[in-house]
Amino acid sequence: MPRVLVLFAHPRLEKSRANRTLVRHVPRIEGLTFHDLYERYPDFNVNIAHEQSLLLAHDVIVWHHPLYWYNAPPLVKQWIDLVLTFGWAYGPGGTALHGKTLFHAVTSGGPESAYQLDGFHGSTLAEFLRPLERTATLCGMTWLPPFAVQGTHRLSEQELEPAGAQYGHLLSGLVDGTLQPEQLRGAATINQALAGLELTHG
């Protein structure tokens, strides 16, 4: 069965109701590894060999983080710069990650309507994630749309629960094979793809 690695990065988790909810719903099951980067590397001194071994041991990689100033938190960039090395992840001989799947689980304070061409931010969420998408595809990985929880500043604890449950269902399904990465493509977000599958099957 596929193995799933969640690379979680939040510098102030105690301040984030949305991410605490999502993390609480991450299933504790065989085949899924939850790896908290800020907990492991508070000094940003990333263990390259350890991180590369984790990547090699898993089939689906999830970059789980809040959207900070239209980007990922700084430790994610540090991780990318150090771990995805030339000759290993990309470039001549850099085929270690070929065939693996990668997607984001991302939260944003602004609502989905703000992340539209005619919205407040003037661009879609996918456009803001484009450099990270290219990072994945350069490394030979299959890129999926993000799992997105948006408008979190206005959502109550109770209103966040369905998103947490959906995230847990997504991760469990990828591990046990009831969800295939190919089923999650084509929509703007994985959330939309999952909703479409629920309509189709039920």
N, C-alpha and C positions, 0 to 999 in steps of 0.2 A: 504494500500500500504506500501511497505517497507520504513523504515526511514534510512537515510544514515548520518553518522557522519564522517566528515573529520577532523582528528587531525593533524593540520599543524604545522611543527616545522622547522624553518629556522632562525638561529641566525643572519644572515646578508642578509636579503631579498633584501635590497637596492642594493646589489652587484650581484644579481642573475637574469639575464634576463630570464632564462628558467622558474624559479619558479614564477616570476612575471607574465609571460605569462600564465602559468597553472592556477594561482590563479584568474587571470582576466576572465578566461573561466569557473570558478566554477559557476554553475547556482544559482541564487537567487530564489529558489522555495520552496514552502511548502514541508516538508518532508526531507529537506537537511539542516544540521547544519554544518557551517564552524567554527572551533574552533582553533584560533591561540594560541598555547601554549606559545611561547616566548613573545607574547604581554600580555597574561594573567598572566604569571608567570616569569617576568624578574629576580626575586630573587630566582627562583627555589622552592619556597614555595608552593608546589602543594596542592590544596584543595581536599583531597581524597574523601570526601563525595560527593562533586559536580561532580567530574570526574566519580565516580561510578554511580551516578544518570544519567549522560549523556549516559553512556554505556548501562544501563538498558533500556533507552528510545529509543534506536536505534537498528536496525537489521543488518546493514552492517557498519563495521568500516574500515576507510581508514587511514593508517599511511602515511602521505605525508611529505617527507623530502628529502634533498640531501643525497647522499652517502658520508660520511666523513671518510676518512681513513678506508674504507671497512666496515663501520658501520653507525648507525644512530647518529645524533647529541646528545650531552650529556643530554639535557632535556628529550629526548625520553626515555633514560635509567632511569633517575630519575622518570619519570612518571610511567614506568613499575614497578620499585622497590617499589613505594609507593602505587599505585592504585590497582595493581593485587595482592591482599592480600590472604594469606593462609586462607582457610576456607570460602572465598568468591568467588575468581576466580579459585581456584584449591585446591586440598587436600580434606579431609573429609568434606562433606557439601558444597564444593566450586563449585557450579553449576550455578552461576549467569549468566555466559556468554555462557552456552551450547547452541548450535544451531545457534549462530550468525556467520556471515561471516566476514573475515578480509583479507585485502590485502594492499600492499604497492603501493604508487605512488612515484617513486624515480627517481632522476636525477643524472647523473654522467658526469663528465667532459670528461672521456675517452669514446671512441666509443664502440659499441657492440662487435666489433672484438677483443678488448683488454680483454673482459671478457669471454674468452674461455679457455679450457684446454691448447690449444697451443698458446694462446694469451699472451699479455704482463703481465697480472696479474696472469696467470696460473690457474685461477678458473672461474667458471661461476658466474653470478650475483646471481643465486639461491643458490649457495654454500655459498656465503658471507652472505646471508640472513637466512641461516639455523638456527642459534640460535633464531632468531625472529619467524621463522616458528614454532619451537618447543614450544616457549612461547605460541603462539596462540593455537596449538593443545593440549598442556597440559591443557589449560583453556577450552577445549571442543569446540573450534571454528573451523569452516571450513576455511581452508587456500586456497587462490587463488594465482596464479602467479602474479608477480608485473606488474603494469603499469609503463613502463620504458621509460624515455627520455634520451638517451645517446649521447655522443659526443658533449655535449652542448657548449664546449669551441670554437668549430669551426662552430657553427650554427648561422646564422644571425637572427635578429628579425623576418624577413619574413619567414625564414625556420622553426622557432619555432611555427609559427601559426597553421599549421596542427596538431601538437601534442596537442596544447591547445584546438583546436576544438574537437579532438578525446576524450580528457579528459572530456570536457563538455558533449559530447554525452554519454560517459560511465556513468557519474554520473546521468544525466537526465534519462537515460534508466533504471538504477537500481531503481530510485525512482518511475517512472511511470509503472514499470513492463514489459516494452518492452524488457529489458535484464534481464535474469535470471542468478544467479551466476553459475549454472551448465553449462551454455553455455560458460563460460570463463575459464573452466578448460582444462587441457590437452596440452596447448601450453606453450612455454617457457616464454612468456609474454602475458599479456592481450591485448597488441597492436596487436600481431599476431592473437589471438583469434578473435578480432574484425574484422581484415582484412579478416579472413576466413569466418566470418558471412556475411560480405558485398559481398563476392564472391558468397556465397551460395544463398543469397536472392536478388542479384541484378545486 
